[in-house]
Amino acid sequence: MKLIKPNWPAPKHVVAFSTTRSGGVSKGPFQGLNLGLHVSDLPSDVQRNRSLLQQELGLTQPLAWLNQVHSNICIEITKPLKQIPDVDGSWTRKTVLGCVVMTADCLPILFTDEQGSFVAAIHAGWRGLQSGIIEHTLTQINASPEQVLVWLGPAISQAAFQVGEEVKQAFEEHDADASQAFIADTEAGKWRADLYALAKMRLQRLGVTQVYGGDYCTFNEPERFYSYRRQSMTGRMASVIYLEK
């Protein structure tokens, strides 16, 4: 199992990473460590993969898996989840509660602060970014922006992410400067969107300047990452963050 760890100066008791395809028992288009139960992989294989991840971490509490719906909702968790909520992020100040989001092109964003007083994980596709999941998350946590640390995990790069005019307009309605995160595609009426840049703009407007990561492309590394744009039937990586005791 090969994990990608953030290149940020978080306190040692903050554990954070993104998984890759490496490891796991899934087969076919899901080959490797597929962690998504909703993608037509064998449920027994996915559960085995999740167990392998849990063992790798040595956590006694189960990770807080979500049913992600491209919303702007992030919830606080204070104890292990008994039901899987329809939300796209979670945060906590409790130890050994693992916040987790699944992605295969969308942008996973992990948060903590200089003291390691909280952790958060959100799933930010273009819909979630546009509708304010970053803003809603940080409003709930109410941390000092200048002390917040953010890591942008593996997502699709601008060169590989074609979108329509309606996506560009949706971002520009919120912030005219968002146009800087789009370049015209060779196909008429299409654009290439930079999820990393769009996230950084939102964070900067909130006063968050300690932003790391943002240098991967899930689409262009098939041996390392799942990518829905590359292959619609595919698995999901997970980005996890928690506070050690």
C-alpha positions as CSV (number, residue, x, y, z in Angstrom):
1,M,0.0,0.0,0.0
2,K,1.5,3.3,-1.1
3,L,0.2,6.4,0.5
4,I,0.8,10.1,-0.5
5,K,1.5,12.3,2.5
6,P,1.0,16.1,2.6
7,N,4.1,18.3,2.3
8,W,2.8,20.6,5.0
9,P,4.1,21.7,8.5
10,A,1.3,20.1,10.5
11,P,1.9,19.0,14.1
12,K,3.0,15.4,14.5
13,H,-0.2,14.3,16.0
14,V,-2.1,15.1,12.8
15,V,-2.1,12.1,10.5
16,A,-3.0,12.7,6.9
17,F,-2.6,11.0,3.5
18,S,-4.2,10.0,0.2
19,T,-4.3,6.4,-1.0
20,T,-3.3,5.3,-4.5
21,R,-4.3,2.2,-6.5
22,S,-1.4,0.3,-4.8
23,G,-2.4,-2.7,-2.7
24,G,-5.9,-4.1,-2.3
25,V,-7.7,-7.0,-3.8
26,S,-10.0,-5.4,-6.4
27,K,-9.9,-6.7,-10.0
28,G,-10.7,-5.6,-13.5
29,P,-11.3,-1.9,-13.9
30,F,-11.1,-1.5,-10.2
31,Q,-7.7,-3.2,-10.0
32,G,-6.0,-2.4,-6.7
33,L,-7.2,-0.6,-3.6
34,N,-10.7,0.5,-4.6
35,L,-12.4,2.0,-1.6
36,G,-15.7,3.0,-3.2
37,L,-18.8,0.7,-2.5
38,H,-20.9,2.6,-5.1
39,V,-19.0,1.8,-8.2
40,S,-20.1,-1.8,-9.1
41,D,-17.1,-3.4,-7.6
42,L,-17.6,-6.6,-5.6
43,P,-18.7,-5.3,-2.1
44,S,-16.6,-8.1,-0.5
45,D,-13.5,-6.8,-2.2
46,V,-14.2,-3.2,-1.2
47,Q,-14.8,-4.2,2.4
48,R,-11.6,-6.2,2.3
49,N,-9.7,-3.1,1.0
50,R,-11.2,-0.9,3.7
51,S,-10.2,-3.4,6.3
52,L,-6.6,-3.4,4.9
53,L,-6.6,0.4,5.1
54,Q,-7.9,0.3,8.7
55,Q,-5.2,-2.2,9.6
56,E,-2.5,-0.1,8.0
57,L,-3.6,2.9,10.2
58,G,-4.0,0.9,13.3
59,L,-7.2,2.7,14.2
60,T,-9.7,1.0,16.4
61,Q,-12.5,3.3,15.4
62,P,-13.9,2.9,11.8
63,L,-13.3,5.8,9.4
64,A,-16.2,8.2,8.9
65,W,-17.2,7.1,5.4
66,L,-19.7,9.3,3.6
67,N,-22.2,9.0,0.8
68,Q,-20.9,11.9,-1.3
69,V,-23.5,13.8,-3.3
70,H,-21.6,16.8,-4.7
71,S,-23.1,19.1,-2.1
72,N,-21.6,21.9,-0.1
73,I,-22.3,20.2,3.3
74,C,-19.6,19.4,5.8
75,I,-20.7,17.9,9.2
76,E,-19.0,17.8,12.6
77,I,-18.4,14.3,13.9
78,T,-17.9,13.6,17.6
79,K,-18.3,9.9,17.7
80,P,-18.2,7.0,15.2
81,L,-21.0,7.3,12.6
82,K,-23.9,4.8,13.0
83,Q,-25.4,5.8,9.6
84,I,-23.7,7.0,6.5
85,P,-24.8,10.7,5.9
86,D,-25.4,12.2,2.4
87,V,-22.7,14.9,2.7
88,D,-19.4,15.8,1.2
89,G,-17.1,16.5,4.1
90,S,-16.6,16.0,7.8
91,W,-14.5,17.7,10.6
92,T,-13.7,16.9,14.2
93,R,-11.7,18.0,17.2
94,K,-11.8,14.5,18.7
95,T,-8.9,12.1,18.5
96,V,-8.8,8.9,16.5
97,L,-11.9,9.8,14.5
98,G,-10.8,9.6,10.9
99,C,-12.4,12.0,8.4
100,V,-12.3,10.6,4.9
101,V,-13.5,11.5,1.4
102,M,-13.3,9.4,-1.8
103,T,-12.3,10.8,-5.2
104,A,-11.3,9.8,-8.7
105,D,-10.7,13.2,-10.3
106,C,-12.6,15.5,-7.9
107,L,-10.4,17.5,-5.5
108,P,-9.9,16.1,-2.0
109,I,-9.0,18.9,0.5
110,L,-7.6,18.3,4.0
111,F,-7.5,20.9,6.7
112,T,-5.9,21.4,10.1
113,D,-4.3,24.3,11.9
114,E,-0.9,25.1,13.3
115,Q,-1.9,23.7,16.7
116,G,-3.6,20.6,15.3
117,S,-6.8,21.5,17.2
118,F,-9.1,20.1,14.5
119,V,-9.0,18.2,11.2
120,A,-11.4,18.2,8.2
121,A,-11.7,16.4,4.9
122,I,-13.9,17.6,2.0
123,H,-14.8,16.3,-1.4
124,A,-14.6,19.3,-3.8
125,G,-15.7,18.6,-7.4
126,W,-16.6,21.7,-9.4
127,R,-20.2,21.7,-8.1
128,G,-19.1,21.6,-4.4
129,L,-16.4,24.3,-5.0
130,Q,-18.8,26.6,-6.8
131,S,-21.5,26.2,-4.2
132,G,-19.1,27.0,-1.3
133,I,-18.1,23.8,0.5
134,I,-14.8,25.4,1.4
135,E,-16.5,28.5,2.9
136,H,-19.1,26.5,4.7
137,T,-16.5,24.2,6.2
138,L,-14.3,26.9,7.5
139,T,-17.3,28.9,8.8
140,Q,-18.3,25.9,10.9
141,I,-14.9,25.3,12.3
142,N,-14.3,29.0,13.1
143,A,-10.5,28.8,13.1
144,S,-8.2,31.8,12.6
145,P,-7.6,31.8,8.8
146,E,-3.9,32.7,9.2
147,Q,-3.4,29.6,11.2
148,V,-5.2,27.2,9.0
149,L,-3.2,24.6,7.0
150,V,-4.7,23.2,3.8
151,W,-3.5,20.3,1.5
152,L,-4.9,19.9,-2.0
153,G,-4.8,16.1,-2.7
154,P,-4.6,14.3,-6.1
155,A,-7.2,15.6,-8.6
156,I,-7.6,16.0,-12.3
157,S,-5.3,18.7,-13.9
158,Q,-6.5,21.6,-16.0
159,A,-5.1,20.1,-19.1
160,A,-7.3,17.0,-18.7
161,F,-10.5,18.7,-17.3
162,Q,-12.8,19.9,-20.1
163,V,-16.0,21.7,-19.0
164,G,-18.8,23.6,-20.7
165,E,-19.5,27.3,-20.7
166,E,-22.1,26.9,-17.9
167,V,-19.4,25.8,-15.5
168,K,-17.2,28.8,-16.2
169,Q,-20.2,31.2,-15.9
170,A,-21.2,29.6,-12.6
171,F,-17.8,30.4,-11.0
172,E,-17.7,33.9,-12.6
173,E,-21.0,34.8,-11.1
174,H,-19.4,34.4,-7.7
175,D,-16.1,35.9,-8.6
176,A,-15.1,37.6,-11.9
177,D,-11.5,36.7,-11.3
178,A,-12.4,33.0,-11.5
179,S,-12.0,33.4,-15.3
180,Q,-8.3,33.1,-14.7
181,A,-8.7,29.5,-13.8
182,F,-10.1,28.6,-17.3
183,I,-8.4,28.4,-20.6
184,A,-10.3,28.0,-24.0
185,D,-10.4,24.5,-25.4
186,T,-9.9,23.7,-29.0
187,E,-13.6,22.6,-29.1
188,A,-16.0,25.5,-29.5
189,G,-17.8,26.4,-26.3
190,K,-15.6,24.3,-24.1
191,W,-13.0,25.2,-21.5
192,R,-10.3,23.6,-19.4
193,A,-10.9,24.2,-15.7
194,D,-8.2,24.3,-13.0
195,L,-9.7,22.9,-9.9
196,Y,-6.6,23.6,-7.9
197,A,-6.6,27.3,-8.9
198,L,-10.3,27.6,-8.2
199,A,-9.8,26.2,-4.7
200,K,-6.8,28.4,-4.0
201,M,-8.8,31.5,-5.0
202,R,-11.6,30.6,-2.6
203,L,-9.1,30.0,0.2
204,Q,-7.2,33.2,-0.5
205,R,-10.4,35.2,-0.3
206,L,-11.0,33.7,3.2
207,G,-7.6,34.7,4.3
208,V,-6.1,31.2,4.2
209,T,-2.6,31.4,2.7
210,Q,-0.9,28.2,4.0
211,V,-2.0,26.0,1.1
212,Y,0.0,23.0,0.0
213,G,-0.2,20.3,-2.7
214,G,-2.1,20.7,-5.9
215,D,0.6,19.1,-8.1
216,Y,-0.9,15.8,-9.2
217,C,-3.1,14.7,-12.1
218,T,-5.3,11.6,-11.6
219,F,-6.1,11.5,-15.3
220,N,-2.6,11.2,-16.5
221,E,-1.3,8.5,-14.1
222,P,-3.3,5.4,-14.7
223,E,-1.0,3.1,-12.8
224,R,-1.2,5.3,-9.7
225,F,-4.7,6.8,-9.7
226,Y,-8.3,6.0,-10.5
227,S,-9.8,8.5,-12.9
228,Y,-13.5,8.8,-13.8
229,R,-12.8,11.0,-16.8
230,R,-10.3,8.5,-18.1
231,Q,-12.5,5.4,-17.5
232,S,-16.1,5.8,-16.2
233,M,-16.1,2.4,-14.6
234,T,-13.3,2.7,-12.1
235,G,-12.5,2.8,-8.4
236,R,-12.0,5.5,-5.8
237,M,-9.0,6.7,-3.8
238,A,-9.5,7.9,-0.2
239,S,-8.0,11.0,1.5
240,V,-7.9,10.6,5.3
241,I,-7.0,12.8,8.2
242,Y,-7.2,12.3,12.0
243,L,-5.8,13.3,15.3
244,E,-3.7,10.8,17.2
245,K,-4.1,10.5,20.9
